[in-house]
Amino acid sequence: MNQPAPDDRITVVGNVNLDVLVAGAAELPPPGTEQIVPSIVLRPGGSAANTAVVLAQLGRPTVLAGRVGDDGTARLLAEQLDIPGLRLDLVRADAPTGVTVAAEAPGRDRSFLSALGAMSEFDAEAVPAESLSAKFVLLSGYFLLPALRGDSARDLLARARRAGARTALDTGWDPAGWSGTTRAEVLELLREVDVFLPNEDELRALRGDACADEEAARSIADETGAIVVVKRGALGALVAQPGQEPIACPAPEVQVCDSTGAGDAFNAGLLHRLADGVQLADAADYAVRVAATVIVRPSHDRAITPEDVMT
């Protein structure tokens, strides 16, 4: 039986929430005290929303599917996500919209506090069948979508493949600590995935031992059949295909202003170019440059165009 021809768009399924970005917060102030920080910014957030926004900015027709509350926060998100090329398939629920507080300061990695709200009940049945006819369907924010884990996620990705889409997965970090059961769950899910998009910490946690990134990526690709594209921050990216030696894609040297959303921008750049039929290594190189373009800008100035991407 012939598969239907996929639409030119990319559909991103996953976590959509309000981000509260706190700059210059190296640690929480002591109880009962107050600390002044350089800035606190509100913006659409969640890895799925971040990726969808960059895809649309790069000129890719994009669908964003998720679950939000029927509240003022959701209306604020809808207003800020009203950008050319982005269609919203957001289910409204009788629950608060999810919120994440992200703290960042020089010399330390970002840390997050999240309230899932409406996202906690988002499952595969909430994603319209029509949205799955796409060049790619990306499931992002897996560990923040408890109702979409396991069988529900496998069903969603299998439906996308039957609709003619290639599939991609970005799990994010497991807040529960990557137990053996969780690692087995993710490895089984990867059998329905064409492109897996971990960062290096997630890659090592999934592998569960102290081997090098190259060995970990190659072993996961060989075991599951998925292409593994690892985001490595200042080191760029690592691409591992089943049965092949991994390829490193270096990153340009830049002055980082705000690293929030860098991995999501990478995902957008990679899938955008793969959807155009570009070779994997060239797509990864472009993705690294998209991420570099984003992180030199503050969170409130992320309206990039294809011409802005670093060469």
C-alpha positions as CSV (number, residue, x, y, z in Angstrom):
1,M,0.0,0.0,0.0
2,N,1.4,3.4,-1.0
3,Q,2.0,6.0,1.7
4,P,0.4,9.4,1.2
5,A,2.8,12.2,0.0
6,P,3.8,14.3,3.0
7,D,3.1,17.9,3.2
8,D,6.1,20.3,3.1
9,R,5.6,21.3,6.7
10,I,7.1,20.1,9.9
11,T,4.8,19.3,12.9
12,V,6.2,19.7,16.4
13,V,4.3,17.9,19.1
14,G,5.1,18.5,22.8
15,N,5.5,21.0,25.7
16,V,4.1,24.5,25.3
17,N,4.3,26.7,28.3
18,L,5.2,30.2,29.5
19,D,8.9,30.7,30.3
20,V,10.0,33.1,33.1
21,L,13.7,33.7,32.3
22,V,15.7,35.0,35.3
23,A,19.1,36.4,34.5
24,G,22.0,36.7,36.9
25,A,20.6,34.3,39.5
26,A,23.5,32.1,40.6
27,E,21.5,30.8,43.6
28,L,18.3,31.5,45.4
29,P,18.4,34.3,48.0
30,P,18.2,33.1,51.7
31,P,14.7,32.7,53.1
32,G,13.0,35.9,53.9
33,T,15.3,38.0,51.7
34,E,15.2,39.6,48.3
35,Q,17.7,39.7,45.4
36,I,17.7,42.1,42.5
37,V,18.6,40.5,39.2
38,P,19.5,42.2,35.8
39,S,16.3,41.1,34.1
40,I,13.3,38.8,34.2
41,V,11.7,38.1,30.8
42,L,8.4,36.4,29.9
43,R,8.2,34.6,26.6
44,P,6.7,31.5,25.0
45,G,8.6,28.4,26.1
46,G,8.8,24.7,26.2
47,S,11.2,22.9,23.8
48,A,8.4,22.1,21.3
49,A,7.3,25.8,21.1
50,N,10.8,27.0,20.9
51,T,11.6,24.7,18.0
52,A,8.4,25.5,16.2
53,V,9.1,29.3,16.4
54,V,12.6,28.9,14.9
55,L,11.3,26.6,12.2
56,A,8.7,29.2,11.1
57,Q,11.3,32.0,11.3
58,L,13.5,29.9,8.9
59,G,10.7,29.9,6.4
60,R,9.4,26.3,7.1
61,P,5.6,25.9,7.3
62,T,5.1,24.6,10.8
63,V,2.4,23.2,13.0
64,L,2.7,23.2,16.8
65,A,0.5,20.7,18.7
66,G,0.2,20.9,22.5
67,R,-2.1,21.4,25.4
68,V,-2.6,24.7,27.4
69,G,-5.1,26.0,29.9
70,D,-8.1,28.2,29.2
71,D,-6.6,31.1,31.0
72,G,-4.8,34.4,30.5
73,T,-1.4,32.7,30.2
74,A,-2.6,30.7,27.3
75,R,-4.0,33.8,25.6
76,L,-0.7,35.6,26.1
77,L,1.1,32.6,24.5
78,A,-1.3,32.5,21.6
79,E,-0.7,36.2,21.0
80,Q,3.1,35.9,21.1
81,L,3.0,32.7,18.9
82,D,1.0,34.5,16.2
83,I,3.8,34.6,13.7
84,P,3.8,33.9,9.9
85,G,4.2,30.3,8.9
86,L,3.2,28.9,12.3
87,R,-0.2,27.1,12.8
88,L,-1.3,26.3,16.4
89,D,-3.1,23.1,17.2
90,L,-3.3,23.8,20.9
91,V,-5.9,22.0,23.0
92,R,-7.5,24.2,25.6
93,A,-8.0,22.4,29.0
94,D,-9.7,23.3,32.3
95,A,-6.3,23.5,34.0
96,P,-3.6,26.1,34.4
97,T,-1.2,26.6,31.5
98,G,2.3,25.2,32.2
99,V,5.0,27.5,33.5
100,T,8.8,27.1,33.7
101,V,11.1,29.3,35.6
102,A,14.6,29.2,34.1
103,A,17.6,30.7,36.0
104,E,20.9,31.5,34.3
105,A,24.1,33.2,35.5
106,P,27.7,33.5,34.3
107,G,29.8,30.4,35.1
108,R,26.9,28.0,35.7
109,D,24.5,26.0,33.6
110,R,20.8,26.8,33.5
111,S,18.4,25.3,36.0
112,F,14.7,25.0,35.8
113,L,11.6,24.8,37.9
114,S,8.4,23.7,36.0
115,A,4.7,23.3,36.8
116,L,3.2,21.1,34.1
117,G,-0.4,22.2,34.4
118,A,-2.4,21.3,31.4
119,M,0.5,19.5,29.8
120,S,0.2,16.7,32.3
121,E,-2.8,15.3,30.4
122,F,-1.7,15.8,26.8
123,D,-1.8,12.5,24.9
124,A,-1.6,11.2,21.4
125,E,-5.3,11.4,20.9
126,A,-5.1,15.2,21.2
127,V,-3.0,15.4,18.0
128,P,-5.1,15.8,14.9
129,A,-4.5,13.1,12.3
130,E,-4.2,15.8,9.6
131,S,-1.2,17.4,11.4
132,L,0.8,14.2,11.1
133,S,1.0,14.4,7.3
134,A,4.3,16.3,7.2
135,K,7.9,16.0,6.1
136,F,8.9,15.5,9.8
137,V,7.0,15.0,13.0
138,L,9.1,15.9,16.1
139,L,8.1,14.8,19.6
140,S,9.8,17.2,22.0
141,G,9.7,17.5,25.8
142,Y,8.9,13.8,26.3
143,F,9.6,13.7,30.1
144,L,7.3,16.7,30.7
145,L,4.4,14.9,29.0
146,P,3.5,12.0,31.4
147,A,0.3,11.0,29.5
148,L,2.3,10.8,26.2
149,R,5.0,8.4,27.4
150,G,5.5,4.8,26.4
151,D,2.7,3.2,24.3
152,S,1.0,6.6,23.6
153,A,4.2,8.0,22.2
154,R,4.9,4.9,20.1
155,D,1.4,5.1,18.8
156,L,1.8,8.7,17.8
157,L,5.1,8.1,16.0
158,A,3.8,5.1,14.3
159,R,0.8,7.1,13.1
160,A,3.1,9.8,11.8
161,R,5.1,7.2,9.8
162,R,2.0,5.7,8.3
163,A,1.0,9.3,7.2
164,G,4.3,9.5,5.3
165,A,6.4,11.5,7.8
166,R,9.8,10.9,9.1
167,T,10.0,11.0,12.9
168,A,12.3,12.8,15.4
169,L,12.5,12.7,19.2
170,D,14.0,15.1,21.8
171,T,13.3,13.6,25.2
172,G,15.0,16.4,27.2
173,W,16.4,15.5,30.7
174,D,14.6,13.0,32.9
175,P,13.8,14.8,36.2
176,A,13.4,11.4,37.9
177,G,17.1,10.5,37.2
178,W,17.2,8.0,34.2
179,S,16.5,4.7,35.9
180,G,17.1,1.4,34.2
181,T,13.4,1.2,33.4
182,T,13.4,4.7,31.8
183,R,16.4,3.9,29.7
184,A,14.7,0.7,28.4
185,E,11.6,2.7,27.7
186,V,13.4,5.3,25.6
187,L,15.5,2.7,23.7
188,E,12.3,0.9,22.8
189,L,10.6,4.1,21.7
190,L,13.6,4.9,19.4
191,R,12.6,2.0,17.2
192,E,9.9,4.3,15.9
193,V,12.2,7.2,15.5
194,D,14.3,8.2,12.5
195,V,16.3,11.0,14.1
196,F,17.1,11.1,17.9
197,L,18.2,14.5,19.2
198,P,19.8,14.2,22.7
199,N,22.4,16.6,24.2
200,E,25.6,15.0,25.5
201,D,24.3,14.7,29.1
202,E,21.2,12.9,28.0
203,L,23.2,10.7,25.7
204,R,25.5,9.6,28.5
205,A,22.5,9.1,30.9
206,L,20.7,7.0,28.3
207,R,23.7,4.8,27.7
208,G,24.2,4.4,31.5
209,D,28.0,4.2,31.5
210,A,31.1,6.4,31.2
211,C,32.0,5.7,27.6
212,A,32.9,8.5,25.1
213,D,30.2,10.3,23.2
214,E,31.2,8.8,20.0
215,E,30.9,5.2,21.3
216,A,27.6,6.0,23.1
217,A,26.1,7.6,20.0
218,R,27.2,4.8,17.7
219,S,26.0,2.0,20.0
220,I,22.5,3.6,20.4
221,A,22.3,4.1,16.6
222,D,23.3,0.5,16.0
223,E,20.9,-0.9,18.6
224,T,17.8,1.1,17.6
225,G,18.3,1.9,13.9
226,A,17.8,5.7,14.7
227,I,20.2,8.4,13.5
228,V,21.6,9.9,16.6
229,V,22.5,13.7,16.5
230,V,24.1,14.8,19.7
231,K,24.1,18.5,20.7
232,R,27.5,19.3,22.4
233,G,27.4,23.0,23.2
234,A,30.7,24.7,22.3
235,L,31.9,21.5,20.7
236,G,29.1,21.6,18.1
237,A,27.4,18.4,17.2
238,L,28.1,14.7,16.7
239,V,26.2,12.6,14.0
240,A,26.0,8.8,14.3
241,Q,24.3,6.6,11.7
242,P,23.8,2.9,12.2
243,G,26.9,1.0,11.0
244,Q,28.9,4.1,10.4
245,E,31.6,6.0,12.2
246,P,30.3,9.2,13.9
247,I,31.0,12.6,12.3
248,A,31.9,15.7,14.3
249,C,30.5,19.1,13.3
250,P,32.4,21.9,15.1
251,A,30.7,25.1,16.3
252,P,31.8,28.6,15.6
253,E,33.3,30.6,18.5
254,V,30.8,33.1,19.8
255,Q,30.2,35.2,22.8
256,V,27.2,33.6,24.5
257,C,24.5,36.1,25.6
258,D,21.7,33.6,26.6
259,S,21.9,29.9,26.0
260,T,18.3,29.2,26.7
261,G,16.7,27.5,23.7
262,A,20.0,26.7,21.9
263,G,19.2,23.0,21.6
264,D,15.7,23.8,20.3
265,A,17.1,26.1,17.7
266,F,19.6,23.4,16.7
267,N,16.7,20.9,16.3
268,A,14.9,23.4,14.1
269,G,17.9,24.0,11.8
270,L,18.6,20.3,11.4
271,L,15.0,19.3,10.6
272,H,14.5,22.2,8.3
273,R,17.5,21.3,6.1
274,L,16.8,17.6,6.2
275,A,13.3,18.3,5.0
276,D,14.9,20.1,2.1
277,G,16.8,16.9,1.2
278,V,20.2,18.1,2.4
279,Q,22.8,15.5,3.4
280,L,22.9,14.8,7.2
281,A,26.4,16.2,7.9
282,D,25.5,19.5,6.0
283,A,22.2,19.7,7.9
284,A,24.0,19.3,11.2
285,D,26.5,22.0,10.3
286,Y,23.6,24.3,9.5
287,A,21.9,23.4,12.8
288,V,25.0,24.3,14.7
289,R,25.1,27.7,13.0
290,V,21.4,28.4,13.7
291,A,22.0,27.6,17.4
292,A,25.1,29.9,17.4
293,T,23.0,32.7,15.8
294,V,20.4,32.4,18.6
295,I,22.7,32.3,21.7
296,V,24.4,35.6,20.9
297,R,21.1,37.3,21.3
298,P,19.1,38.0,24.5
299,S,15.8,36.1,25.0
300,H,13.7,39.1,24.1
301,D,15.5,39.5,20.7
302,R,15.2,36.1,19.0
303,A,13.3,37.1,15.8
304,I,15.9,35.7,13.3
305,T,15.6,35.3,9.6
306,P,17.4,32.9,7.3
307,E,19.7,35.7,6.3
308,D,20.8,36.1,9.9
309,V,22.2,32.5,10.2
310,M,25.9,32.6,10.6
311,T,28.0,31.5,7.7
